[in-house]
Amino acid sequence: MSFSNELRQENAQDWQACVDHRFVREIFAGEVSPDVMRRYLAQDYQFIDGFVALLGMAIATADRFESRIRFAQFAAMITSDENTYFQRAFVALGVPEAERAHPVLTAPTAGFQALMKDAAASRDYASCLAVLTVAEWLYLSWADRPGEELPPDFVHAEWITLHNNDGFRSFVTWLRGELDRIGAASAPAARADAAAFFRRAVTLERAFFDHIYE
Ligand SMILES: Cc1ncc(CO)c(N)n1
Protein backbone atom coordinates (compact mmCIF):
# COMPACT_ATOMS: atom_id res chain seq x y z
CA MET A 1 0.00 0.00 0.00
CA SER A 2 1.22 3.54 -0.70
CA PHE A 3 2.44 5.63 2.24
CA SER A 4 -0.44 8.12 1.91
CA ASN A 5 -3.08 5.36 1.85
CA GLU A 6 -1.41 3.62 4.77
CA LEU A 7 -1.58 6.84 6.83
CA ARG A 8 -5.19 7.49 5.89
CA GLN A 9 -6.07 3.90 6.80
CA GLU A 10 -4.41 4.30 10.21
CA ASN A 11 -6.69 7.28 10.85
CA ALA A 12 -9.80 5.93 9.11
CA GLN A 13 -12.18 6.50 12.00
CA ASP A 14 -11.45 10.22 12.54
CA TRP A 15 -11.18 10.73 8.78
CA GLN A 16 -14.63 9.27 8.13
CA ALA A 17 -16.11 11.22 11.05
CA CYS A 18 -15.02 14.40 9.23
CA VAL A 19 -16.40 13.30 5.85
CA ASP A 20 -19.76 12.43 7.45
CA HIS A 21 -19.79 15.41 9.80
CA ARG A 22 -22.90 17.43 10.58
CA PHE A 23 -21.11 20.51 9.18
CA VAL A 24 -20.64 18.75 5.82
CA ARG A 25 -24.28 17.63 5.66
CA GLU A 26 -25.43 21.13 6.55
CA ILE A 27 -23.19 22.99 4.14
CA PHE A 28 -24.33 20.90 1.17
CA ALA A 29 -27.93 21.52 2.23
CA GLY A 30 -27.20 25.23 2.66
CA GLU A 31 -28.25 24.92 6.30
CA VAL A 32 -25.22 25.87 8.36
CA SER A 33 -26.57 28.55 10.68
CA PRO A 34 -24.99 32.01 10.29
CA ASP A 35 -23.67 31.79 13.86
CA VAL A 36 -21.88 28.51 13.22
CA MET A 37 -20.54 29.71 9.87
CA ARG A 38 -19.21 32.91 11.50
CA ARG A 39 -17.40 30.95 14.19
CA TYR A 40 -16.04 28.46 11.69
CA LEU A 41 -14.71 31.03 9.23
CA ALA A 42 -13.26 33.36 11.88
CA GLN A 43 -11.27 30.47 13.38
CA ASP A 44 -10.38 29.03 9.99
CA TYR A 45 -8.92 32.34 8.86
CA GLN A 46 -6.38 32.00 11.67
CA PHE A 47 -5.71 28.43 10.55
CA ILE A 48 -5.00 29.71 7.03
CA ASP A 49 -2.35 32.10 8.34
CA GLY A 50 -0.31 29.24 9.81
CA PHE A 51 -1.04 27.12 6.78
CA VAL A 52 0.50 29.64 4.40
CA ALA A 53 3.56 29.88 6.67
CA LEU A 54 3.88 26.09 6.51
CA LEU A 55 3.62 26.21 2.72
CA GLY A 56 6.59 28.54 2.86
CA MET A 57 8.59 25.94 4.78
CA ALA A 58 7.56 23.25 2.27
CA ILE A 59 8.85 25.52 -0.49
CA ALA A 60 12.11 25.93 1.41
CA THR A 61 12.65 22.26 2.32
CA ALA A 62 11.43 20.52 -0.87
CA ASP A 63 14.15 18.56 -2.62
CA ARG A 64 13.43 19.84 -6.13
CA PHE A 65 12.34 22.93 -8.03
CA GLU A 66 9.22 21.36 -9.61
CA SER A 67 7.83 20.74 -6.10
CA ARG A 68 8.56 24.33 -5.05
CA ILE A 69 6.64 25.51 -8.12
CA ARG A 70 3.57 23.42 -7.16
CA PHE A 71 3.52 24.81 -3.62
CA ALA A 72 4.10 28.36 -4.79
CA GLN A 73 1.19 28.11 -7.24
CA PHE A 74 -1.05 26.72 -4.53
CA ALA A 75 0.02 29.49 -2.13
CA ALA A 76 -0.96 32.00 -4.82
CA MET A 77 -4.47 30.50 -5.01
CA ILE A 78 -4.94 30.52 -1.22
CA THR A 79 -3.78 34.11 -0.91
CA SER A 80 -5.98 35.33 -3.78
CA ASP A 81 -9.20 33.36 -4.54
CA GLU A 82 -9.52 31.87 -1.07
CA ASN A 83 -8.55 35.05 0.75
CA THR A 84 -11.13 37.10 -1.13
CA TYR A 85 -13.76 34.43 -0.35
CA PHE A 86 -13.08 35.02 3.35
CA GLN A 87 -13.32 38.78 2.91
CA ARG A 88 -16.65 38.56 1.04
CA ALA A 89 -18.04 35.97 3.47
CA PHE A 90 -17.07 38.13 6.48
CA VAL A 91 -18.97 41.04 4.94
CA ALA A 92 -22.01 38.88 4.11
CA LEU A 93 -22.09 37.39 7.62
CA GLY A 94 -21.40 40.70 9.36
CA VAL A 95 -18.24 39.50 11.10
CA PRO A 96 -16.73 42.51 12.93
CA GLU A 97 -13.22 43.64 12.00
CA ALA A 98 -11.74 42.51 15.34
CA GLU A 99 -13.12 38.99 14.83
CA ARG A 100 -11.54 38.83 11.37
CA ALA A 101 -8.12 39.95 12.51
CA HIS A 102 -7.78 38.82 16.14
CA PRO A 103 -10.48 36.40 17.31
CA VAL A 104 -9.96 34.65 20.62
CA LEU A 105 -8.41 31.38 19.48
CA THR A 106 -10.28 28.21 20.35
CA ALA A 107 -8.38 25.09 21.49
CA PRO A 108 -8.49 23.34 18.08
CA THR A 109 -7.29 26.47 16.28
CA ALA A 110 -4.45 26.97 18.77
CA GLY A 111 -3.72 23.24 18.40
CA PHE A 112 -3.47 23.60 14.63
CA GLN A 113 -1.22 26.63 14.93
CA ALA A 114 1.09 24.71 17.28
CA LEU A 115 1.05 21.69 14.97
CA MET A 116 1.93 23.76 11.91
CA LYS A 117 4.62 25.60 13.83
CA ASP A 118 6.11 22.29 15.01
CA ALA A 119 6.04 20.87 11.48
CA ALA A 120 7.75 23.99 10.12
CA ALA A 121 10.29 24.00 12.97
CA SER A 122 11.21 20.38 12.17
CA ARG A 123 12.58 21.62 8.84
CA ASP A 124 11.76 18.12 7.67
CA TYR A 125 10.06 18.08 4.27
CA ALA A 126 8.17 14.81 4.97
CA SER A 127 6.66 16.24 8.17
CA CYS A 128 5.59 19.49 6.48
CA LEU A 129 4.13 17.41 3.67
CA ALA A 130 2.21 15.16 6.07
CA VAL A 131 0.37 18.11 7.65
CA LEU A 132 -0.33 19.82 4.31
CA THR A 133 -1.60 16.56 2.82
CA VAL A 134 -4.10 15.98 5.62
CA ALA A 135 -5.45 19.52 5.38
CA GLU A 136 -6.03 19.35 1.63
CA TRP A 137 -6.86 15.68 1.08
CA LEU A 138 -9.35 15.55 3.95
CA TYR A 139 -11.07 18.67 2.62
CA LEU A 140 -11.27 17.17 -0.88
CA SER A 141 -12.70 13.99 0.70
CA TRP A 142 -15.68 15.77 2.22
CA ALA A 143 -16.23 18.26 -0.60
CA ASP A 144 -16.05 15.76 -3.44
CA ARG A 145 -19.64 14.66 -3.99
CA PRO A 146 -20.07 14.28 -7.75
CA GLY A 147 -23.54 15.12 -8.99
CA GLU A 148 -24.56 16.84 -5.75
CA GLU A 149 -26.29 20.19 -6.23
CA LEU A 150 -24.71 23.31 -4.77
CA PRO A 151 -26.55 25.38 -2.14
CA PRO A 152 -27.80 28.84 -3.22
CA ASP A 153 -25.78 31.06 -0.82
CA PHE A 154 -22.22 31.74 -2.03
CA VAL A 155 -20.94 31.50 1.57
CA HIS A 156 -21.83 27.79 1.49
CA ALA A 157 -21.39 27.04 -2.22
CA GLU A 158 -17.98 28.63 -2.64
CA TRP A 159 -16.57 26.94 0.46
CA ILE A 160 -17.45 23.66 -1.28
CA THR A 161 -16.15 24.60 -4.74
CA LEU A 162 -12.87 25.96 -3.31
CA HIS A 163 -12.26 22.37 -2.17
CA ASN A 164 -13.55 20.27 -5.05
CA ASN A 165 -12.53 22.11 -8.22
CA ASP A 166 -10.24 20.47 -10.78
CA GLY A 167 -7.18 22.51 -9.76
CA PHE A 168 -7.65 21.54 -6.12
CA ARG A 169 -8.22 17.90 -7.02
CA SER A 170 -5.04 17.77 -9.10
CA PHE A 171 -3.05 19.47 -6.31
CA VAL A 172 -4.25 16.83 -3.83
CA THR A 173 -3.35 14.01 -6.25
CA TRP A 174 0.10 15.56 -6.61
CA LEU A 175 0.49 16.02 -2.81
CA ARG A 176 -0.31 12.37 -2.16
CA GLY A 177 2.16 11.28 -4.82
CA GLU A 178 4.78 13.56 -3.30
CA LEU A 179 4.20 12.10 0.18
CA ASP A 180 4.44 8.59 -1.33
CA ARG A 181 7.69 9.47 -3.09
CA ILE A 182 9.30 11.01 -0.01
CA GLY A 183 7.97 8.25 2.24
CA ALA A 184 9.49 5.57 0.01
CA ALA A 185 12.86 7.32 0.18
CA SER A 186 12.78 7.81 3.99
CA ALA A 187 14.17 5.70 6.82
CA PRO A 188 11.62 4.11 9.21
CA ALA A 189 12.26 6.74 11.92
CA ALA A 190 11.56 9.59 9.49
CA ARG A 191 8.41 7.86 8.27
CA ALA A 192 7.28 7.49 11.89
CA ASP A 193 7.81 11.24 12.47
CA ALA A 194 5.69 12.07 9.43
CA ALA A 195 3.04 9.56 10.53
CA ALA A 196 2.82 11.24 13.95
CA PHE A 197 2.28 14.65 12.30
CA PHE A 198 -0.36 13.11 10.03
CA ARG A 199 -2.21 11.65 13.02
CA ARG A 200 -2.14 14.91 15.01
CA ALA A 201 -3.55 16.70 11.99
CA VAL A 202 -6.45 14.29 11.45
CA THR A 203 -7.35 14.40 15.16
CA LEU A 204 -7.44 18.20 15.03
CA GLU A 205 -9.54 18.28 11.85
CA ARG A 206 -12.23 16.30 13.65
CA ALA A 207 -12.01 18.45 16.77
CA PHE A 208 -12.22 21.59 14.62
CA PHE A 209 -15.50 20.46 13.01
CA ASP A 210 -16.91 19.30 16.36
CA HIS A 211 -16.10 22.44 18.29
CA ILE A 212 -18.02 24.91 16.17
CA TYR A 213 -21.23 23.27 17.44
CA GLU A 214 -20.22 23.27 21.11
C1 LIG B 1 -9.20 23.34 9.56
C2 LIG B 1 -8.96 23.31 8.10
N1 LIG B 1 -8.44 22.23 7.53
C3 LIG B 1 -8.20 22.21 6.21
C4 LIG B 1 -8.51 23.28 5.41
C5 LIG B 1 -8.24 23.25 3.95
O1 LIG B 1 -7.22 24.07 3.62
C6 LIG B 1 -9.06 24.40 6.04
N2 LIG B 1 -9.39 25.52 5.33
N3 LIG B 1 -9.29 24.38 7.37
The ligand as an ORCA input file, in Angstrom:
! r2SCAN-3c Opt
* xyz 0 1
  C      -9.199     23.336      9.562
  C      -8.965     23.311      8.098
  N      -8.437     22.228      7.531
  C      -8.196     22.211      6.208
  C      -8.508     23.281      5.412
  C      -8.243     23.254      3.947
  O      -7.221     24.074      3.624
  C      -9.060     24.398      6.040
  N      -9.388     25.515      5.331
  N      -9.288     24.379      7.374
*
